[in-house]
Amino acid sequence: MEGKLYEASLKGDVQALNELLHQDQLILDRLSLTAFNETPLHIATMRGHLNFATVVLTQKPKLAMALDSQRRTPLHLASANGNLEMVQELIRLGSGGVCGFQDQDGLTPLHLAAMNEHLEVMKALIQANPQAAKETPASGETILHMCVNYNRIEALKVLMELWKEEELAKITDHNGNTLLHAASINKQIQILSYLLSIPSIKGNGNAVNRHGLTALDVLDQSPKDLKGFETQQILMEAGVLRANGLRPLSKPLQPSAVLSQIKRKGFLSRTWDRYLNDDKQWLEKQRGILIVAALVVAAMAYHSGINPPGGAITDTQNGRYSLGNAVQTEVDMDQFNSFVMYNTITMIFSLGIVVILITGFPLRNKFLMWVLTLGTLFTVVFMVATYLQSLGMMAPDGYVDATSVWVCLVLLLGCGITALIHTIYFVVWVVMKLSKRRMPETNATRNQSVAEV
């Protein structure tokens, strides 16, 4: 007879159910003695047979709290499927307490509804038992973290109304990750922008997790891609720092002491301090602008390469000229070769700068800063050289105005001096780093010698 009951639940056959109840009024009471994984109410809920479920619940309301092999109630199944009418019926004929039941993974019906973003079902469950939203599953993630991880922004907005604004910034999972950490780890750009629009969350943007990492730090541990780069830009524009940028000063200096210290330091000392400053983030913040600028220069060089000064030959009368060749190749091949070399170097250096910038490596790395600086200066130098060469090719008898030449030469000299200064600073910094690493080894050797004596 139990087999017929389960067949009726699969079909949602209310007439067959009533006949079985007429034949045996205790058939539903004996379900706990059967070996089936689900009750007929579980099956009817999964199939969406509302009328069948209503009759079963009317005869035996306690079945609303029956568990299947995964410790899920019928309400879990109805919530996961987004069946609002079934959810309302199970709550009405069962009780509000069933909303707080956890399955074997620690998930309540509200968790499953949120994961599938069934908003109306979520509202019905919250109205019946708001406390169920604050139950923490076995994974240690709050329901808000789960919405972030599954990219359920609308469900997140509904649930966040259950907490005060100042509480939202302090909600963490078992690893101490805030909602901002979770959005950064998963590179959920839309959710990240929404979270940062909430003042309390933005104000607590530099919170660290149990590993001492901020939201920007955890992003650095993810694979580098364009989505990660966009996430990084959003975080940095919101003022989120890395953990090493949050180190407090050992002792604040008085204003008078600061002024006297500035007076005592010369220009080279101040420049050196500025070079060693690990907390500067100007380059990081301007990474996007630098990429655009480098691409523009590369595009200009590319355009100049395929459209050289004087244009290309379009007339092939008498077979004298080759169609498409640059006009300058028929006049002075040496000048044209110089132009092509300068222009090619300009384009390659510009594209090299773009490659460095889009890799996502931190630009506070001294080596990358040095390479980026020299690359930019070399690009400027060869861009000016290309310009002068183009003027010489177009001017009568190669004559170029002396003022134009001198202005360009002054710029080239400035680039050379700047490159030399940065190279000297970088070499000194490397030497200092190597000497600091060797000092512990030297001290250890001395201590060992003293011990042997």
C-alpha positions, 0 to 999 in steps of 0.5 A, a space after each residue: 500500500 505504501 508503494 501505491 502512496 508513492 506512485 500517487 505522490 509522483 502523479 499528484 493524484 489526489 483521488 488515489 490519495 483519498 482512496 488510500 486514506 479511506 482504506 487505511 487512515 494510519 497510512 501516513 502515520 506509518 511512513 516513519 517505518 518505511 525505508 524510502 529516502 523521501 516522504 510522499 510530501 517530499 516527492 509532491 513538493 519536488 513535482 510541484 503537486 500543490 493540491 496533493 501536498 495540501 491534503 497530506 499536510 492537512 492529514 499530518 502537519 508534522 510531515 512538513 518537518 520530515 527529513 530526507 536522506 540529506 536532512 532536507 525538509 519539503 520546504 528546502 525543496 520548494 524553496 530551491 525550486 522557487 515554488 512560492 505557493 508551495 512554500 506558503 502552504 508549507 509554512 501555513 500548515 507547518 510552522 514558522 520553525 521549519 524555516 530554520 531547519 538546516 540540512 546536512 550542509 547547514 543550509 536553511 530553505 532561505 539559503 537555497 532560495 538565495 542561492 537560486 535568487 528566488 526573491 519572492 520565496 525569500 521574502 516569504 521565508 524572511 517574513 515567517 522566520 527572519 532569524 533563519 538568515 543569520 544561521 551559519 552553514 558548516 562551510 563558515 560562510 554567511 548567507 551574505 557571503 554566499 550571495 556574493 560568491 554566487 553573484 546574486 546581487 538582487 538576493 544580497 540586496 533583499 537580505 542586507 535589509 535585515 542588518 543595520 548598516 554599521 553591522 554590514 561592514 563587520 560581518 565576516 566568514 570563518 576566515 575573517 573575510 568581509 563582504 568586500 573580501 569575498 567580492 574581491 576574491 571572486 572579482 564580482 565587479 557589480 557587487 563590489 561597486 554596490 558594496 562600496 556605495 554603502 558608506 559603512 562598508 567603504 569606510 571599513 574597506 581596509 579591514 584585514 582578514 585572519 591572514 592579515 590581508 585586505 581586499 586588495 591583497 587577496 585580489 593580488 593572489 588571484 590569476 591576473 586578467 582584465 576583470 581582475 585589473 578592473 576590480 583593482 581599479 575600483 578598490 584603489 579608487 575607493 581608497 582601499 590599500 594593501 596591508 603593508 600600506 597600513 603600517 602605523 608610524 612608530 612615533 608621530 613627529 611634532 610640526 616643529 621637528 618635521 620642519 627642522 628635518 626638512 630644512 636639514 635635508 638637501 635636495 638629493 636626500 629628499 629625492 632619495 627618500 621619495 625614491 625609497 617610499 614604498 607606499 606611493 601609489 600614484 603609478 598604480 592609480 594612473 595605470 589605466 591612463 598610462 596604458 591609454 597613452 602608450 597605446 596612442 603613441 604605438 598607434 601613431 608610430 604604426 600609422 607613420 610606418 604605413 604612411 611615411 613622409 611623402 606617401 607611397 608610389 601610386 603611378 607605375 608608368 614605364 615600369 619605372 616604379 614599384 607600386 606601393 613603395 615609399 616615395 622616399 626610397 627612390 630619393 634617399 634610401 639611407 634616410 628612409 631606413 633611419 626613419 623606419 628604424 626610429 619609428 619601429 623602436 618607438 612602436 615596440 617600446 610603447 607596446 612593451 610599456 603596455 605589456 608591463 602595465 597589463 600584467 598586473 605586477 605591482 608598480 611599486 617594485 623598484 625594478 619594474 619602475 626602473 624598466 618602465 621609466 627607461 622604456 618611457 624615456 627611450 620612447 620619447 627619445 625615438 619619437 623625437 628622432 622620428 619627428 626630426 628625421 621626417 622633417 629632414 625628409 620633407 624639407 628642401 635639401 634636408 634643411 630644418 629650422 635651427 630653433 626646432 632642432 635645438 628644442 628637440 635636442 634640449 628635450 633629448 638631453 633632459 631625457 638622458 639626464 633623467 635616465 642617468 639619475 634613475 639608473 644611479 638611484 636604482 643601482 644604489 638601491 640594489 647595492 644597499 639591498 645586497 649589503 643588508 642581506 650580507 650583513 646577517 651572514 657576516 654577523 653569523 660568521 663572526 659569532 661562530 668564530 667567537 664561539 669557537 675561540 
